Amino acid sequence: MGLYKIAAILGYSVLFAAIIGLVRFKQTPKAYRPFFYLVWLGLVNHTASLVFVHYFHSNSINGNIFVLLESLLFLYLFKNWGLFKSKPITFFVLSVSLIVVWIVDNLILHSLLSANAGFRIINAFLLVFLAIEQMTHLITNARKKPLFDPVFIICTGILIYFSYKAFIEVFFLMETNASLSLITNIYAILVYINCFVNLLYAWAALWIPRKNQSLF
């Protein structure tokens, strides 16, 4: 089985978290709901990517739109978790900055028809930094075991996925003569990391408290 088919199948590992979200959404506190929006958005984007690749041989348009929406939802999720509580304006500044960078990278310097690295690199490093900040806060004020803390689990997934994503984007931005086998191996690792993180998200979804439970 080729890498594309493996990626197509394993990409639907996000279904587990998506289904849990549908079942538990009404009982989920508002602070966690952007997480389920992210999961559903990821499912829609994966399906759209398969359709676009099949008919148009490229998923760049939906991919570029997806990374912007994903980044803003992650920021909103961190805001709901209180990461910007001491400096509320930080959320606004980061959101506007990401939108500006996305416009410059995808509409001015490049086109939506190409997979553009600039925004993806900045976004990946930002989310890794925010995840570390959130995890540090959780460890300092630990009330739950990390294995059963949905915020810690989600941040772990963010850290794993976007660290590798940043590495890939920077690597291919600098290395233009990489062999086909190396490119295939690098993307194969990303496919398996994505699947693992999707399963982490499903595990996190199971431990999200209900409305009448303590959030943190």
C-alpha positions as CSV (number, residue, x, y, z in Angstrom):
1,M,0.0,0.0,0.0
2,G,1.4,3.4,-1.0
3,L,2.0,6.3,1.4
4,Y,-0.9,8.3,-0.1
5,K,-3.4,5.5,0.7
6,I,-1.9,5.0,4.2
7,A,-2.2,8.8,4.8
8,A,-5.8,8.8,3.5
9,I,-6.8,6.0,5.9
10,L,-4.9,7.1,9.0
11,G,-6.1,10.7,8.5
12,Y,-9.5,9.5,9.5
13,S,-8.2,8.6,13.0
14,V,-9.6,12.0,13.8
15,L,-13.0,10.4,13.6
16,F,-12.7,9.0,17.2
17,A,-12.4,12.5,18.7
18,A,-15.0,13.9,16.3
19,I,-17.6,11.3,17.4
20,I,-16.8,11.8,21.1
21,G,-17.3,15.5,20.5
22,L,-20.7,15.0,18.8
23,V,-21.9,12.7,21.7
24,R,-20.6,15.0,24.5
25,F,-20.9,18.5,23.0
26,K,-24.0,19.6,24.9
27,Q,-22.4,18.6,28.2
28,T,-19.1,20.2,27.4
29,P,-18.1,23.5,29.1
30,K,-17.7,26.4,26.6
31,A,-14.0,26.6,27.5
32,Y,-13.4,23.3,25.7
33,R,-15.8,23.6,22.7
34,P,-13.2,25.2,20.4
35,F,-11.3,21.9,20.7
36,F,-14.2,20.0,19.2
37,Y,-14.5,22.7,16.5
38,L,-10.8,22.0,15.7
39,V,-11.4,18.3,15.5
40,W,-14.4,18.7,13.2
41,L,-12.5,21.2,11.0
42,G,-9.7,18.7,10.7
43,L,-12.1,16.0,9.6
44,V,-13.7,18.3,7.0
45,N,-10.3,19.4,5.7
46,H,-9.0,15.8,5.4
47,T,-12.1,14.8,3.4
48,A,-11.8,18.0,1.3
49,S,-8.1,17.3,0.7
50,L,-8.9,13.8,-0.7
51,V,-11.6,15.2,-3.0
52,F,-9.4,18.1,-4.2
53,V,-6.4,15.8,-4.9
54,H,-8.6,13.3,-6.7
55,Y,-10.2,15.9,-9.0
56,F,-7.7,18.8,-9.2
57,H,-4.4,17.0,-8.1
58,S,-3.8,19.6,-5.3
59,N,-5.2,20.4,-1.9
60,S,-3.3,23.7,-1.5
61,I,-6.4,26.0,-1.5
62,N,-8.3,24.2,1.3
63,G,-5.0,23.5,3.1
64,N,-4.0,27.2,3.2
65,I,-7.5,28.2,4.5
66,F,-7.5,25.4,7.0
67,V,-4.2,26.4,8.6
68,L,-5.5,29.9,9.3
69,L,-8.7,28.7,10.8
70,E,-6.9,26.1,12.8
71,S,-4.4,28.7,14.2
72,L,-7.2,31.1,15.3
73,L,-9.2,28.3,16.9
74,F,-6.1,27.2,18.9
75,L,-5.6,30.7,20.1
76,Y,-9.2,30.9,21.2
77,L,-8.8,27.6,23.0
78,F,-5.7,28.9,24.9
79,K,-7.7,32.1,25.7
80,N,-10.5,30.0,27.1
81,W,-8.0,28.1,29.3
82,G,-6.8,31.4,30.8
83,L,-3.4,31.6,29.2
84,F,-3.9,35.3,28.3
85,K,-5.7,36.2,31.5
86,S,-3.0,38.5,32.8
87,K,-2.6,40.2,29.4
88,P,-6.0,40.0,27.5
89,I,-4.7,42.2,24.7
90,T,-2.2,39.4,23.8
91,F,-4.9,37.3,22.3
92,F,-6.0,40.2,20.0
93,V,-2.5,41.0,19.0
94,L,-1.6,37.4,18.1
95,S,-4.8,36.9,16.2
96,V,-4.4,40.0,14.1
97,S,-0.7,39.2,13.6
98,L,-1.5,35.7,12.3
99,I,-4.1,37.0,9.9
100,V,-1.7,39.7,8.5
101,V,1.1,37.1,8.1
102,W,-1.3,34.7,6.4
103,I,-2.5,37.4,4.0
104,V,1.0,38.5,3.1
105,D,2.2,34.9,2.7
106,N,-0.8,33.5,0.7
107,L,-2.2,36.5,-1.1
108,I,0.7,39.0,-1.7
109,L,4.0,37.1,-1.8
110,H,2.5,33.8,-3.0
111,S,-0.8,32.3,-4.1
112,L,-3.4,30.1,-2.5
113,L,-2.6,27.6,-5.2
114,S,0.7,26.7,-3.6
115,A,1.6,25.3,-0.2
116,N,3.3,28.3,1.4
117,A,5.7,27.7,4.3
118,G,6.0,31.2,5.8
119,F,2.8,31.2,7.7
120,R,3.0,27.5,8.6
121,I,6.5,28.0,10.2
122,I,5.5,31.0,12.3
123,N,2.2,29.4,13.4
124,A,3.9,26.1,14.3
125,F,6.5,27.8,16.5
126,L,3.9,30.0,18.1
127,L,1.6,27.1,19.0
128,V,4.6,25.1,20.4
129,F,5.5,28.1,22.6
130,L,1.9,28.5,23.8
131,A,1.6,24.8,24.5
132,I,4.7,24.8,26.6
133,E,3.5,27.9,28.5
134,Q,0.1,26.2,29.2
135,M,1.8,23.0,30.3
136,T,4.2,24.8,32.6
137,H,1.2,26.5,34.2
138,L,-0.6,23.2,34.7
139,I,2.5,21.5,36.2
140,T,2.9,24.5,38.6
141,N,-0.7,24.3,39.7
142,A,-1.3,20.6,39.2
143,R,-4.7,19.3,40.4
144,K,-5.0,16.3,38.1
145,K,-2.7,13.6,36.9
146,P,-1.3,14.6,33.5
147,L,-2.5,11.4,32.0
148,F,-6.1,12.3,32.8
149,D,-5.9,16.1,32.3
150,P,-7.5,17.0,28.9
151,V,-5.6,20.3,28.7
152,F,-2.2,18.7,29.3
153,I,-3.0,15.9,26.8
154,I,-4.1,18.3,24.1
155,C,-1.0,20.5,24.7
156,T,1.2,17.4,24.4
157,G,-0.4,16.6,21.1
158,I,0.2,20.2,19.9
159,L,3.8,20.1,21.1
160,I,4.5,16.8,19.3
161,Y,2.7,17.6,16.0
162,F,3.8,21.2,15.5
163,S,7.4,20.6,16.6
164,Y,7.7,18.1,13.8
165,K,5.7,20.3,11.4
166,A,8.0,23.2,12.0
167,F,11.0,21.0,11.4
168,I,9.6,19.8,8.1
169,E,8.7,23.3,6.8
170,V,12.1,24.7,7.8
171,F,13.9,21.7,6.4
172,F,12.3,21.9,2.9
173,L,12.7,25.7,2.9
174,M,16.4,25.3,3.3
175,E,17.0,22.0,1.6
176,T,15.8,22.1,-2.0
177,N,17.8,19.1,-3.3
178,A,16.4,16.4,-1.0
179,S,16.1,13.0,-2.6
180,L,12.7,11.5,-3.2
181,S,13.2,8.7,-0.7
182,L,14.2,11.2,2.0
183,I,11.1,13.3,1.3
184,T,8.9,10.2,1.4
185,N,10.3,9.1,4.7
186,I,9.9,12.5,6.3
187,Y,6.3,12.7,5.2
188,A,5.7,9.1,6.3
189,I,6.8,10.1,9.8
190,L,4.4,13.0,9.8
191,V,1.5,10.7,8.7
192,Y,2.1,8.5,11.7
193,I,2.6,11.4,14.1
194,N,-0.6,12.9,12.9
195,C,-2.4,9.6,13.6
196,F,-0.9,9.3,17.1
197,V,-1.9,12.9,17.9
198,N,-5.4,12.3,16.7
199,L,-5.7,9.4,19.1
200,L,-4.3,11.6,21.9
201,Y,-7.0,14.1,21.1
202,A,-9.6,11.3,21.4
203,W,-8.2,10.3,24.8
204,A,-8.3,13.9,25.8
205,A,-11.9,14.2,24.7
206,L,-12.9,11.4,27.0
207,W,-11.6,13.3,30.0
208,I,-13.1,16.7,29.3
209,P,-15.2,17.5,32.3
210,R,-19.0,18.0,32.1
211,K,-20.5,21.4,32.8
212,N,-21.1,20.8,36.4
213,Q,-17.5,19.6,37.0
214,S,-14.4,21.7,37.7
215,L,-12.7,22.7,34.6
216,F,-9.1,22.8,35.9
